[in-house]
Amino acid sequence: VSAEYDEPLRIELLQLATLLLKYLQGDLVHYRKEMIKFGWNHLKREDSASKQWAFVNVCHFLDAYQAPEKIILQ
């Protein structure tokens, strides 16, 4: 993937993951660890749009599932 598509692609994937968490939370119970790792890793990005959507994603995760204690402490 070209470097010019990196940020827009990340944003689209974060938006998709957020929608999945919002509407299919029951179906994703077994993938909670992967879902939070995906969103959490994007919180460290430099670009503000990706970081903004990562915060939205993590908020939806915390709303959908009980927050693991390790995450709350961070």
GROMACS elastic network, one bead per residue, 0.5 to 0.9 nm:
[ bonds ]
;  ai    aj funct       b0    kb
    1     4     6  0.83201   500
    1     5     6  0.67436   500
    1     6     6  0.71245   500
    2     5     6  0.55800   500
    2     6     6  0.67793   500
    3     6     6  0.51850   500
    3     7     6  0.80662   500
    4     7     6  0.72603   500
    4     8     6  0.80878   500
    5     8     6  0.54817   500
    5     9     6  0.58164   500
    5    10     6  0.84204   500
    6     9     6  0.53299   500
    6    10     6  0.61688   500
    6    11     6  0.87199   500
    7    10     6  0.50658   500
    7    11     6  0.61796   500
    7    12     6  0.86533   500
    7    47     6  0.77496   500
    7    49     6  0.80987   500
    7    50     6  0.68688   500
    8    11     6  0.50864   500
    8    12     6  0.61978   500
    8    13     6  0.86457   500
    8    49     6  0.88822   500
    8    50     6  0.83299   500
    9    12     6  0.51101   500
    9    13     6  0.61715   500
    9    14     6  0.85794   500
   10    13     6  0.51420   500
   10    14     6  0.61342   500
   10    15     6  0.85811   500
   10    42     6  0.85037   500
   10    50     6  0.66020   500
   11    14     6  0.50889   500
   11    15     6  0.61266   500
   11    16     6  0.85762   500
   11    49     6  0.71251   500
   11    50     6  0.54363   500
   11    51     6  0.88593   500
   11    53     6  0.66339   500
   11    54     6  0.83961   500
   12    15     6  0.50318   500
   12    16     6  0.61086   500
   12    17     6  0.85565   500
   13    16     6  0.50195   500
   13    17     6  0.60714   500
   13    18     6  0.84850   500
   14    17     6  0.50587   500
   14    18     6  0.60696   500
   14    19     6  0.86470   500
   14    38     6  0.83231   500
   14    39     6  0.71094   500
   14    42     6  0.85615   500
   14    50     6  0.77487   500
   14    53     6  0.61566   500
   14    54     6  0.64488   500
   14    56     6  0.86741   500
   14    57     6  0.66134   500
   15    18     6  0.50227   500
   15    19     6  0.62645   500
   15    20     6  0.86403   500
   15    53     6  0.68216   500
   15    54     6  0.86383   500
   15    56     6  0.86220   500
   15    57     6  0.74236   500
   16    19     6  0.51420   500
   16    20     6  0.61987   500
   16    21     6  0.86424   500
   17    20     6  0.50175   500
   17    21     6  0.61849   500
   17    22     6  0.85716   500
   17    35     6  0.75783   500
   17    38     6  0.87342   500
   17    39     6  0.83336   500
   17    57     6  0.70314   500
   18    21     6  0.50947   500
   18    22     6  0.61205   500
   18    23     6  0.87103   500
   18    39     6  0.89262   500
   18    53     6  0.84304   500
   18    54     6  0.87734   500
   18    56     6  0.72997   500
   18    58     6  0.81511   500
   18    59     6  0.89865   500
   18    60     6  0.65114   500
   18    61     6  0.77969   500
   19    23     6  0.60661   500
   19    24     6  0.78759   500
   19    57     6  0.85712   500
   19    60     6  0.87307   500
   20    23     6  0.54283   500
   20    24     6  0.51690   500
   20    25     6  0.68096   500
   20    28     6  0.80748   500
   21    24     6  0.56291   500
   21    26     6  0.86458   500
   21    28     6  0.74415   500
   21    35     6  0.84447   500
   21    57     6  0.79735   500
   21    60     6  0.64198   500
   21    61     6  0.62499   500
   21    64     6  0.68076   500
   22    25     6  0.61919   500
   22    60     6  0.64317   500
   22    61     6  0.80229   500
   22    63     6  0.86503   500
   22    64     6  0.71016   500
   23    26     6  0.83721   500
   24    27     6  0.53893   500
   24    28     6  0.64519   500
   25    28     6  0.52080   500
   25    29     6  0.65176   500
   25    61     6  0.85548   500
   25    64     6  0.62256   500
   25    65     6  0.79592   500
   26    29     6  0.57407   500
   26    30     6  0.89883   500
   26    64     6  0.86965   500
   27    30     6  0.76604   500
   27    31     6  0.86258   500
   28    31     6  0.51910   500
   28    32     6  0.64175   500
   28    35     6  0.84697   500
   29    32     6  0.54605   500
   29    33     6  0.88645   500
   29    65     6  0.82548   500
   30    33     6  0.78662   500
   30    34     6  0.89317   500
   31    34     6  0.54320   500
   31    35     6  0.61529   500
   31    36     6  0.87912   500
   32    35     6  0.50389   500
   32    36     6  0.61764   500
   32    37     6  0.84827   500
   32    61     6  0.82986   500
   32    65     6  0.81479   500
   33    36     6  0.54640   500
   33    37     6  0.61459   500
   33    38     6  0.85870   500
   34    37     6  0.51262   500
   34    38     6  0.60654   500
   34    39     6  0.87584   500
   35    38     6  0.51780   500
   35    39     6  0.64570   500
   35    40     6  0.85475   500
   35    58     6  0.87951   500
   35    61     6  0.78350   500
   36    39     6  0.52175   500
   36    40     6  0.57890   500
   36    41     6  0.83761   500
   36    57     6  0.84141   500
   36    58     6  0.66770   500
   36    61     6  0.68726   500
   36    62     6  0.88930   500
   37    40     6  0.50123   500
   37    41     6  0.59022   500
   37    42     6  0.86111   500
   38    41     6  0.55131   500
   38    42     6  0.67321   500
   38    54     6  0.85760   500
   39    42     6  0.53635   500
   39    43     6  0.67603   500
   39    53     6  0.84678   500
   39    54     6  0.51624   500
   39    55     6  0.75461   500
   39    56     6  0.87952   500
   39    57     6  0.59587   500
   39    58     6  0.57924   500
   39    61     6  0.87177   500
   40    43     6  0.52662   500
   40    44     6  0.74930   500
   40    54     6  0.68629   500
   40    55     6  0.81667   500
   40    57     6  0.86282   500
   40    58     6  0.68525   500
   41    44     6  0.58730   500
   41    45     6  0.76582   500
   41    54     6  0.82423   500
   42    45     6  0.53589   500
   42    46     6  0.89859   500
   42    50     6  0.66433   500
   42    51     6  0.60420   500
   42    53     6  0.84438   500
   42    54     6  0.55655   500
   42    55     6  0.85158   500
   43    46     6  0.85262   500
   43    50     6  0.76579   500
   43    51     6  0.50096   500
   43    52     6  0.79293   500
   43    53     6  0.85878   500
   43    54     6  0.55082   500
   43    55     6  0.66942   500
   43    58     6  0.89116   500
   44    51     6  0.70995   500
   45    48     6  0.75683   500
   45    50     6  0.67946   500
   45    51     6  0.59195   500
   46    49     6  0.89664   500
   46    50     6  0.80633   500
   46    51     6  0.72878   500
   47    50     6  0.58013   500
   47    51     6  0.63808   500
   47    52     6  0.87937   500
   48    52     6  0.59491   500
   48    53     6  0.86439   500
   49    52     6  0.50627   500
   49    53     6  0.63346   500
   49    54     6  0.85179   500
   50    53     6  0.52602   500
   50    54     6  0.60403   500
   50    55     6  0.86988   500
   51    55     6  0.63088   500
   51    56     6  0.87580   500
   52    55     6  0.52522   500
   52    56     6  0.64706   500
   52    57     6  0.87053   500
   53    57     6  0.60031   500
   53    58     6  0.85530   500
   54    58     6  0.61170   500
   54    59     6  0.85002   500
   55    58     6  0.51628   500
   55    59     6  0.60924   500
   55    60     6  0.86375   500
   56    59     6  0.51140   500
   56    60     6  0.62830   500
   56    61     6  0.86424   500
   57    60     6  0.52215   500
   57    61     6  0.62321   500
   57    62     6  0.87337   500
   58    62     6  0.61529   500
   58    63     6  0.85142   500
   59    62     6  0.51120   500
   59    63     6  0.61337   500
   59    64     6  0.85925   500
   60    64     6  0.60280   500
   60    65     6  0.85395   500
   61    64     6  0.50954   500
   61    65     6  0.60101   500
   61    66     6  0.84551   500
   61    67     6  0.80774   500
   62    65     6  0.53691   500
   62    66     6  0.61894   500
   62    67     6  0.54736   500
   62    68     6  0.88664   500
   63    66     6  0.73399   500
   63    67     6  0.82904   500
   64    67     6  0.88778   500
   65    68     6  0.86474   500
   66    69     6  0.89968   500
   67    70     6  0.83148   500
   67    71     6  0.67088   500
   67    72     6  0.67809   500
   68    71     6  0.55061   500
   68    72     6  0.67194   500
   69    72     6  0.52386   500
   69    73     6  0.64136   500
   69    74     6  0.89404   500
   70    73     6  0.53671   500
   70    74     6  0.66289   500
   71    74     6  0.52571   500
